[in-house]
Amino acid sequence: MTTGLQLEGLHKELGGRTIVENLSLDVATGELVCLLGPSGCGKTTTLRMIAGFLEPESGRVVVAGHDVTSLPPEKRPSAMVFQNYALWPHMTVTKNVAFPLRLAKRPRAEIAERVAKVLELVNLTHHKDSRPGRISGGEQQRTALARALVQEPAVLLLDEPLSNLDAKLRVRVREDIREIQQRLGITTVMVTHDQDEAMAMADRIAVMNDGRIEQVSSPQELYSDPQTEFVATFVGSLNKVEGRLEPHGLTPEAGLTSAIRPEAVAVVPASSDGALDAEVVRVTPHGHFAEVKVKTLGEVELVSFVTGPPPAEGDQVGVRLGEVWRFRDGKRVR
């Protein structure tokens, strides 16, 4: 596959503090890559360097083989959808979408044709004469997306695009964005702190921590084969204990952390072969499954996800362990 976007050794400092440190990332043409991480990890700063709103101290931004590091935002072949949409409240949907083309002094007929085409793409033709205040949050989001797409960018940049929507609408709009992105085959970088969003939308996820990328993988690989303790903890739920956790129990070992996903902890009847004896200390229903917290005789507390009828608090049960990961100094060890 060809490379749509290359970030080479990007480094950025703000207020005397390193925000992004020697960050490199290749995004294939037509691929959607998510920058995922907690607040302050450098993901939005990275996106703004790609867009040209921030200049890196060092490193390069290369789009489709062309170095754009020194170009201002309006000269770059990229377009950004901002977290707050940044729509003009006094303009109609049509005028908001047309704004960057008018700024670029494109011919009037071309503007009309491109705006009509993109409004149809995002299913907003029926709102072309509405102002942003008269349409829903999801429709405002699609207006902002249309304004980016009408520029026909080589790279689409999405900054927390769903953060202002309620939970149910967020799921629907993320499906819309993903479907449009795939239909157009547009190279896309999205920033989010929401792991569910990243897992549902991305071809690959780059997990960021303290200005660096800890791992870049497909959503499935990121979840099932994390390479650092931070990635394992940040993506999905996790049981962590200090020492070496084995099927027969916990062995103290200085500097070693063992981790296991809740679904890899099986709650079975007491005294089952190959199971640790344990007591149920808490049961939390979640609709289609229950979160069951147990304490083994060795005083190890583990959470299991149980489908079907869960045990009751105080029940004596057995616990069988699936795959256990081990980390030393934050790095995975085999």
LOLOVEX-749200 format. One record per residue: x, z, y of N, C-alpha, C, O, CB in turn. Coordinates in steps of 0.2 Angstrom, whole numbers, plus 2048, in hexadecimal, padded with zeros to 3 digits. Atoms other than C-alpha are relative to their C-alpha. Last residue first. Glycine has a CB too. Layout:
N
XZYXZYXZYXZYXZY/...
This chain:
334
80380280782688C7BD8028057FB8008047F58027F97FE/7FB8008058298927CF7FC7FF7F97F78017F8804807800/80280080681E88E7DE8068007FB80B7FC7FC7FB7FA7FE/7FF8068038258927EF7FE8017F87FF8067F58077FD800/8058057FE81F8A07FA8007FA7FC7FC7F57FD8017FF807/7FF8027F982F8AA7F77FC7FB8037FE7F68078087FE801/7FB7FC7FD82B8AA7E58037FE8068047F88078068007FB/7FC8027FA81B8A37DE80580680280480C8017FB800806/7FB7FB7FE8138A37CD8047FE8068067F88078048027FB/7FA8027FC80389A7C880580580280280B8037FE7FC806/7FD7FC7FB7F889F7BA8067FD80380A7FB8008028077FD/7F98017FD7EE8937B08018058057FD80680A8007F9802/7FE8078007DF89B7A68077FF80380C8038027FB7FB803/7FD8047FA7DD8AD7A48027F97FE8057F87F9806804802/7FB8048027D18B67988027FC8067FE7FA80A7FD7FB7FA/7FE8057FB7C88C579E8057FC7FC80A7FE7FA802804806/7F98038027BE8D17928017FB8067FD7F88088007FD7F9/7FF8078027AF8DB7988077FF7FE80B8037FE7FD7FC806/7F98018037A98ED79A8007F97FE7FC7F77FA8018057FB/7FF80380779A8ED7A68078007FE80B7FE8027FC7F97FF/7FF7FB80579A8F87B58017FE7F98038027F57FB805801/7FB7FC7FE7928EB7C18018067FB7FC8097F97FF803807/8027FB7FA7888E07B780680480280A8057FE7FA8047FD/8007F980278D8D07AD7FE8058067FD80280C8078027FD/7FA7FC7FF7888BF7B48008077FD7FA8097FC802801807/8017F97FF77B8B47AD80680480180A8047FC7FB8037FB/8057FC8057808A27AE7FF8078028028098078037FF7F9/80780480078F89C7B87FC8037FA7FF8067F68017F87FF/80480080679D8A97BB7FA7FC8017F67FD8067FF8077FE/8068037FF7AB8A77C87FC7FF7FA7FE7FB7F58017F9804/8028068047B88B47C57FA7FD8027F58008057FF8027F8/8068037FF7C18C07D07FF7FA7FC8037F67FB7FF7FE808/8018078007CF8CB7CB7F97FE8017F58017FF8037FD7F9/8068027FE7D58DD7CD8007F88018047F58047FE803807/7FF8067FD7E48E37C37F97FE8027F47FD7FD8047FA7FC/8018007F97E38F57BF8017FA8048027FA80A804806803/7FA7FF7FD7EB8F47AE8008008088047FF80C8057FA7FE/7FD7FA8017DB8F77A68078028038098078058008017F8/7FE7FF8067D48E87AF8038077FF80380B8048067FB7FE/7F97FC8007CA8E87BE8028017F97FE8047F57FF807804/7FF7FB8067BC8DB7C080780380180B8018058007FC7F9/7FA7FC7FF7B48D27CF8018057FA7FD8097F9801803806/8007F98047A68C67CA80780280180C7FF7FF7FE7FF7F9/7F97FE7FF7A18B87D78018077FD7FE80C7FF802800807/7FF7F97FE7918B17D080780180180B7FF7FC7FC8057FC/7FB7FC80478C89F7CE8018078037FE8088098077FC801/7FF80480677E8927D38068047FC8078027F68027F9801/80580580277789E7E08027FD7F98008007F48007FA805/7FF8067FB7868A77E77FC7FB7FE7FD7F57FF8087FE800/8048068027838B97DF8027FA8058027FC80B7F98017FF/8038037FA7908C67E27FD7FA7FE8017F57FD8067FF806/8038068027948D27D37FD7FD8077F980080A7FB8007FA/8048037FB7A18E07D67FD7F97FD8017F67FA803800806/8007FC7FA7AB8EC7CB7FB7FE8067F980180A807802803/8038047FA7A98E47BA7FF8058067FC80A8057FA7FD7FE/8077FD7FE7B58EE7AE7FE7FC8068027FA80B800807801/8017FF7F97C48E67A47F98038027F48037FD8007F9804/8067FC7FF7CC8E47937FF80180880480280B8018077FD/7FE7FA7FD7D88D57937F98048017F48028038037FF807/8027FE7F97D38C778880280780280380B7FE7F8800800/7FC8037FB7DC8BF7797FE8018078007FE80C8007F87FF/7F98018017CF8C376D8037FD8068007F88098007FB7F9/7FF8078037BF8C97748077FF7FF80B8028037FD7FB805/7FC8008067BE8DD7768017F97FD8027F87F77FD8047FB/7FA7FB8017B18DC7848037FF7F97FF7FD7F47FD807801/8027F98037A78CC7858068047FF80B8027FE7FC7FF7FA/8038018077AE8BE7907FE8077FE7FF80C8018067FD7FB/8037F98027B28BC7A37FD7FF7F97F87FB7F87FB803805/8068008047BD8AD7A57FE8077FE80280A7FB8017FB7FA/8017F98037CA8AC7B37F98007FD7F4800800800806806/7FB8008067CF89A7B68008077FD8048087F88077FE802/8048038067BF8987C18058007FA8037FE7F57FF7F9802/8057FC8037C68A67CD7FD7FC7FA7FB7FF7F57FB801805/8078027FD7D689C7D07FB8047FC7FB8057F67FF7F87FF/8058038057E68A57CA7F97FF8047F78038077FF8047FA/8078027FD7F58AB7D47FC7FC7FA7FF7F97F68017FC806/8048048048058B57CF7F97FE8037F68038067FF8047F9/8078007FF8118BB7DC7FD7FC7FB7FF7F67FA7FE7FE807/8048058038248BF7D87F88018017F68078008017FF7F8/8008067FD82F8C87E37FC7FA7FD7FC7F58008077FE801/7FF8007F98328D77D78007F98038047F4800806804802/7FA8057FF82B8D47C68018008077FD7FC80B7FF7F97FC/7FD7FF7F981E8E17BF8067FB80080A7FB7FC802807801/7F97FD8018168DA7AF8038018078037FB80A8047FC7FB/7FB8017FA8038D87B08078037FF8078097FD7FD802806/8007FB7FA7F88D57A18057FF8058087F98058018077FD/8017F98037F68CD78F80180580680080B8048068017FB/8067FF8047F28BB7967FF8077FE7FA80A7FD7FF7FC7FB/8008048078018BD7A27F98017FD7F68067FF8068027FC/8067FF8038028C27B58007FC7FA8017F57FA7FA7FE804/8018068048148C47BB7FA8017FC7F98057F78067FF7FB/7FD8008078158CF7CA7FE7FA7FC7FC7F57FE7FD8077FD/7F980080080B8D17DA8038027F98008067F6802806805/7FE7FA8027F98CB7D880880080080B7FB7FF7FE8037F9/7F87FF8007F08BD7E08018077FE7FE80C8008027FE807/7FE7F98017DE8B77DC80880080080B7FC7FD7FE8027F8/7FA7FE8047DA8A77E58008077FE7FF80B8038067FD803/8007F98017CB89E7ED8068017FB8087FD7F77FA8037FE/8047FD8067CD88C7F380180880080580A8048027FD7FA/8058058037DB8847FE7FC8037FA8008047F58047FA7FE/8048037FB7E48918097FA7FB7FE7F57FB8008047FC805/8057FB7FC7EA89C7FC7FB7FD8047F67FF805804805803/8047FD8057F288F7F07FA8048037F58048018048037FB/8058068017F88858007FB8037FB7F58027FB8047FA7FD/8048017FB8018958067FA7FB7FE7F47FC8008047FE806/8057FA80080889A7F57FB7FF8067F5801805804807801/7FE7FA7FD8118897F47FA8058007F48047FF8017FE808/7F97FF80081087A7E98038068048098088038047FA802/7FD7FF7FA7FE8797E58078028008098057FB7FC806804/7F87FF8017F98717D58038018078077FD8098027F97FD/7FE7FE8077E68727D28078007FF8098037FA7FD7FA7FC/8047FA8037DF8737E48038027F98048087F87F97FE7FF/7FF7FA7FC7EC8677EC7FD8067FD80080C7FE7FD7FF807/7FA7FE8027EB85B7DD80280680580580B8028057FB802/8007FD8077D885A7DF8078037FE8088087FC7FE7FA7FB/8047FA8007D98577F28008047F980180A7F97F97FF802/8078018007E784A7F17FC8077FF7FF80C7FE7FE7FC7F9/8038028077F78507F67F97FE8017F67FF8068018067FB/8058067FF8028548057FE7FE7F98037FC7F58047FB804/80280480680A8668047FC7FA8027F77FB8067FD8047FA/7FE7FC8068128738107FF7FB7FA8037FC7F57FC8067FF/8048028058128688208028037F98088027F87FF7F87FF/7FD80480581A87282E7FB7FE7FB7F68017FA8068037FC/7FD8067FD81587983F8037FB7FB8067F67FC805802804/7FB7FF7FC81188A8388047FA80280B7FA8028058067FD/7FF7F87FE80788582A80680080480C7FE8028018037F9/7FB7FE7FB8008738278008088007FB80B8007FF7FD806/8017F97FE7F786D81780680280580C8028037FF8047FA/7F97FD7FE7F885A8177FE8078027FB8088078037FB805/8007FA7FB7E885480D80780280180B8037FD7FC8057FE/7FB7FB8007E68438058008058057FD80480A8077FD800/7FC8038067D88378028068047FE8078067F88027F9802/7F98038007CE84280D8027FD7FA8007FF7F4805806802/7FF8067FC7BC8458108067FD7FF8067F67FF7FF802807/8058058017B58528048017F98037FF7F48017F9803803/8008018077C585D8027FA7FA7FF7FB7F67FA7FE8067FC/7FA8038027C885D8157FF7FD7F88017F77F7806804800/8008067FC7B78628198057FC7FE8047F67FC800801808/8058038037B787080C7FF7F98037FE7F47FF7F9803800/7FD8038067C88768127FA7FB7FC7FC7F67F98028057FB/8067FF8057C18788248037FD7F98037F77F97FA7FE802/7FE7FA8037D087A8307FB8027FA7FC8077F7800806805/8067FB8017CE8688358048067FD8098067FB7FB7FD7FB/7FD7F98007D985983C7FA8057FE7F4804801803802807/8057FC7FE7D58478378038078008078097FB7FA8007FB/7FD7F98017E18398357FB8058037F9804809807800804/8037FA7FC7D98288328048067FF8068087F97F98017FE/7FC7FB8017DF81682D7FE8068047FD80580A8087FE802/7FC7FE7FA7D080B82E8048067FE80280B7FB7FC802806/7F98008037C980381E80580280680A7FF8068027F97FD/7FC8037FB7B97FF8288077FF7FD80B7FB800800803807/8028078007AE8038198047FC8058057F68047F8800803/7FF8048067B88128157FE7F98018017F47FE7FD8037FA/7F98018017B88198268027FC7FA8067F87FB803807800/7FE8057FB7A58168288087FF7FF80A7F98007FE803807/8028068027A281F8178027FA8058047F58037F8800800/7FC8038057AD82D81C7FE7F97FE8027F57FC8008057FA/7F98027FD7A583082D8047FD7FA8087F87FB804806803/8018067FB79382F8268077FE8028097F88017FC802806/80180580479883C8187FF7F98038027F48017F98017FC/7FA80280379F8478258007FB7FB8047F77FA8038077FC/7FC8047FB78F84582F8077FF7FD80A7FA7FE801804806/80380780078484B8208057FB8058067F68037F9800803/7FF80480678F85A81C7FD7F98008017F47FE7FC8047FA/7F980180179086082E8017FC7F98057F77F9804806800/7FF8067FD77D85E8308087FE7FF8097F87FF7FF801808/80480680477A86B8238027FA8038037F58007F9802800/7FD80180778887782A7FC7FA7FC8007F67F97FF8077FC/8027FB80578387683C8027FE7F98047F87F87F9802801/80680180478E86A8477FE8067FB8028097F98007FA7FC/8067FE7FC79B86E8547F97FF7FD7F48008008007FC807/8007F87FF7AA86F8487FA8028047F8808804806802803/8067FE8027A685D8417FF8088027FA80B8008008007F8/8068037FE7B38538497FA8037FE7F48018018017F97FD/8067FB8027C18608487FA7FC8027F67FF805801806804/7FE7F97FF7CD8538517FA8057FF7F5805803802801807/8067FB8007CA8428498038078018068097FD7FC7FF7FA/7FE7F98007D783484C7FA8048027F6803806806801806/8057FC7FD7D48228488028077FF8048097FA7F97FE7FC/8007FA8027E38168467FB8048037FA804809807804801/7FC8018077E48038478008077FD8008087F78077FE801/7F97FD8017D78058558037FF7F97FF7FE7F4800807802/7FD8038067C87F98578078027FF80C7FE7FF8007F8801/7F98027FD7C48008698047FD7FA8097FA7FB804806802/8018067FC7B28018638067FD8038077F78057FB801806/8008068047B780D8567FF7FA8048027F58027FA8017FA/7F98018037BB81B8628007FA7FC8057F67FD8028067FB/7FC8017FA7AB81A86C8077FF7FE80B7FB8017FF805805/8018077FE7A181885C8057FE8058087F98067F97FF802/7FC8048057A98298567FF7F88018047F58017FD8017F9/7F87FF7FF7A48318668047FC7FB8097F97FD8028087FF/7FF8047FA79282A86480780180180B7FB8037FC803806/8008078027928308528017FC8068047F68057FA7FE7FC/7FA8018037968428588017F97FE8077F67FE8008047F9/7FB8007FC7888418648077FF7FD80B7FB800800807804/8018077FC77C83B8578068008058087FB8077F97FF802/7FE80580578184A84C8017FA8038057F68027FC8007FA/7F97FF80077F85685B8037FB7FB8097F87FD8018077FD/7FD7FA80476E84F85E80780180080B7FC8027FD8007F8/80080280776884386C8038067FC80680B7FF8057FA7FF/80680180376184687D8007FE7F87FB7FD7F57FC7FB804/8047FA80077084E8857FA8007FC7F68057FB7FF803807/7FE7FC80577B83F8807FC8077FF7FB8097FA807802801/7FB7FC7FE77083388A8028057FB7FE8077F77FF803807/8017F97FF76582788180680380380C8008027FF8037F9/8027FE7F97658148847FF8078017FE8098077FA7FC802/7FB8047FB76F80F8747FE80280780380280B8007F97FF/7FE7FB7FA76581C86A8047FD8058078018098038067FD/8067FD7FD75C81085E8018058067FC8078097FC8037FB/8038057FC76D80785B7F98028047F880180A7FE7FA7FC/8027FD7FA7758178557FC7FB8057FB7FC80B805803804/8077FF8007788138437FD8048067F98098067FE8057FA/8017F980178B8158437F88028017F6808801803804806/7FC7FD80578E80383F7FF8087FF7FE80A7F98077FF801/80480280777F7FD8498048037FB8018067F68007F97FF/8067FC8007878068597FC7FF7F97F98037F67FB7FF806/7FE7F98027977FE8547FB8058007FA8097FC806802805/7FE8008077907EC8548028077FE8008097F88067FB800/8068018057867EE8648028017F97FF8047F57FD7FA802/8047F98007967F686D7FA7FF7FC7F88047F87FD801807/7FC7FB8047A17E78677FC8078007FC80A7FB807801803/8008018077947DA86D8038057FC8018077F78047F97FF/8067FF8037917E287E7FF7FE7F97FC8027F57FB7FB804/8027F98007A37E48827F98017FC7F88057F8800803807/7FD7FD8067A77D387D7FE8077FF7FE8097FA8087FF801/80380280679A7CC8898038037F98008057F58007F87FF/8077FC8017A07D78977FD7FE7F97FA8027F67FC7FE806/8068047FE7B27D18957F98037FE7F98067F98017F97FE/8018068047BF7DF8927FA7FC8037F67FF8077FE8037F9/8028067FC7C57E98A17FF7FA7FB8017F47FC8057FE805/7FB8058017CE7F68977FF7F98038027F48018018007F8/7FA7FE7FD7C480389F8057FB7FF80A7FA8038028077FD/8018027F97B47F989B8078038048097FF8087FA804803/7FF8077FF7BA7FA8897FF7FE8078037F980A7FA7FC7FC/7F98028017BD80C8898017F98018067F78038038037FA/7FB7FE7FB7AC80F8918077FE7FF80A7FC8047FF808800/7FD8067FD7A180488580680380580A7FE8077FB7FD804/7FC80480579D81387A8047FA8038097F98017FB7FD7FA/7FA7FC80279881E8888047FC7FB80A7FD7FB7FD8067FC/7FB8007FB78E8108908068057FE80C8038007FD803807/7FD80780078480C88080680180580B7FE8047FB7FB802/7FB80180678181F87D8037F98018097F97FF7FB8007F9/80480280677A82088F8058007FA80B7FF7FB7FC7FA800/80080780278582889D7FB7FF7F97FB8047F58077FD7FE/8048057FC7818378A78007F97FD7FC7F5800803801807/8077FE8017888438997FB7FC8047F57FB8027FF807802/8038007F979883A8977F98028007F57FE7FE8027FA804/8058057FE79E83E8857FE8018087FE80780A7FA8007FC/7FE8027F97AD8498827FC7FA8027FF7F58058087FE800/8038067FF7A984B86F8027FC8078037F68077F88007FF/8067FF7FC7AD85D86F7FD7FA8027F87FA807802804807/8047FA8037BA85C8617F98018047F4802801804806800/7FF7F97FE7C084B8677FB8057FD7F68047FC800801808/8077FC8007BF83B85E80180780280480A7FD7FB7FE7FA/8027FA8027CF8318617F98038027F6801807805805804/8067FD7FC7D481F8627FF8077FD7FF8087F77FA7FB800/8037FA8037E581785D7FA8028047FA80180A8048067FE/8058028047EE8078607FC8057FC7FB8047F68037FA7FB/7FF7FF8087F780F86E7FB7FD7FC7F57FD7FF8018087FE/7FC8068037F88098808018007F98037FB7F68067FF804/8048077FF7EA8148868037FA7FE8007F57FD7FE800808/8058008047F382487F7FC7F98007FA7F67FB7FB805801/8067FC7FE8038208887FA7FF7FB7FA7FA7F87FE800807/8068037FD81181787E7FB8068027FA80B7FF7FD7FB7FC/7FF8007F982281F87B7FA7FE8047FA7FD80A8067FC802/7FE7F97FD81F8248698008008077FE80580A8068027FD/8047FF7FA8168138658028078037FE8098087F98007FE/7FF7F97FD82380D8587FC8008077FD7FD80B808801802/7FE8007F981B7FE8508018078027FD80B8027FB7FC804/7F98037FF81B7FC83D8028008078087FE8088007F97FD/7FF8078038087FE83B8077FD8018077F78037FA7FB803/80780380380880D8468017F97FE8037F58027FB801806/7FF8078028198178487F97FE7FD7F78007F88057FE7FB/80680280381A8288507FF7F88008007F58057FA802805/8038067FF82C82E8527F87FF7FD7F78027F88047FA7FE/80480380583683E8537FC7F98027FC7F88087FB8047FD/7FD80580483C8498607FC7FD7FB7F68007FA8078037FD/7F97FF7FE83685486E8057FB7FD8097F87FF8028077FF/7FC7FC80482584C86B8078018038097FD8068007FD7F9/7FA80380281A8468798048047FC80680A7FE8047FE806/7FA7FC7FF80884C87A8067FC7FD8067F87F97FF8077FB/8027FB7FB7F884287E8068058008068098067FA8047FE/7FC8027FA8008338747FE80580680180480B7FE7FA803/8058037FB7F28338668047FE8078027F980B7FA804802/8028078027FF8368597FC7FC8057FD7F68067FC8017F9/7FA8048008068458637FF7F97FE8027F48008068037FC/8008027F97F484B8668077FC8018077F8806800806804/8048057FF7F284B8538007FE8078007F88087F88037FF/7FE8068048018558507FC7FA8027FE7F58038018017F9/7FA8027FD7FC86285D8037F97FD8057F5801806805801/8038047FA7EB8638558067FD8048057F88077FC805804/8038068027F48678447FD7FC8067FE7F68067FA8027FB/7FD8067FD80187384B7FC7FA7FF7FF7F58008078007FE/7FB8028057FD8838408037F98038087F78007FD7FF7FA/7FA7FF7FE7F488C84F8067FD7FB80C7FF7FC801807800/7FF8017F87E388D84780880280180B8077FF7FC805804/8037FB7FB7E588C8348017FF8078057FA8098028077FE/7FC7FA7FF7E987C82A7FC8058057F78038088077FF803/8047FA8017E386B82580580680180B8067FF7FD8007F9/7FB7FB7FF7EA85A82B7FC8078007F88088048037FF807/8027FA7FC7DF84E8228058058028098067FD7FA8047FC/7FC7FA8017E483D81D7FE8068047FD80580A8077FE801/8027FB7FC7D882E81C8048077FE8038097F87F88027FF/8007F98037E081F8157FD8058057FF80480B8078027FD/8077FF8037DC80D81B7FF8077FD7FA8087FA7FF7FB7FB/8058037FD7EF80981D7F98017FD7F88007F78017F8801/8018078027F98168157FA7FD8047F68008077FE8007F9/8078018017FD82681F7FF7F97FE8017F48027FC802806/80380780180F82C81E7F97FF7FF7F78037FA8057FC7FB/80680280581483D8247FF7F98017FF7F68067FA804803/80080780382384582C7FA7FF7FC7F98047F78077FE7FD/8068028058238568368017F87FF8017F48037FA801804/7FD80580483485C83D7FB7FE7FB7FC7FE7F58068037FC/7F980080282C86C8448027FB7FB8007FB7F58028077FD/80080480681B86D84D8087FE7FF80C7FD8047FD7F9802/80780180281787B8598007FC7FA7FC7FD7F57FC7FD805/80080680482988285D7F97FF7FD7F68047F98058007FA/8017FF80782788E86B7FF7FA7FC7FC7F57FE7FA8057FF/7FA7FE80382F88D87C7FF8027F98038057F6802806804/7FF7F97FE81E88B8848068037FD8058097FC7FA8047FF/8057FE7FB81A87C87980180780280180C7FE7F97FF7FF/7FF7F97FE82787486D7FB8018067FB7FC80B807802802/8037FF7FA8248648638008088027FF80C7FE7F97FE800/7FE7F97FE82E85C8557FD8018077FE7FD80C807801800/8037FE7FA82884C84C80280880180180C7FD7F97FF800/7FC7FB7FD83584783E7FD80380780180480C8077FE801/7F97FF80282D83683B8038068048058058098047FA800/7FE7FB7FC81A83483B8078027FD8088047F87FB806800/7FB7FC80281582483380280580680380380C8077FB7FF/7FE7FC7FC80481B8348068047FD8068077F87FB805803/8048017FA7FC80C82C80380580580380380B7F98027FF/8007FA7FC80980B81E7FD7FF8067FF7FB80A807803801/7FC8007FA8067FD8127FF8068047FA80A8027FD7FA804/8048007FA80080080080480080680A8038067FB806800/
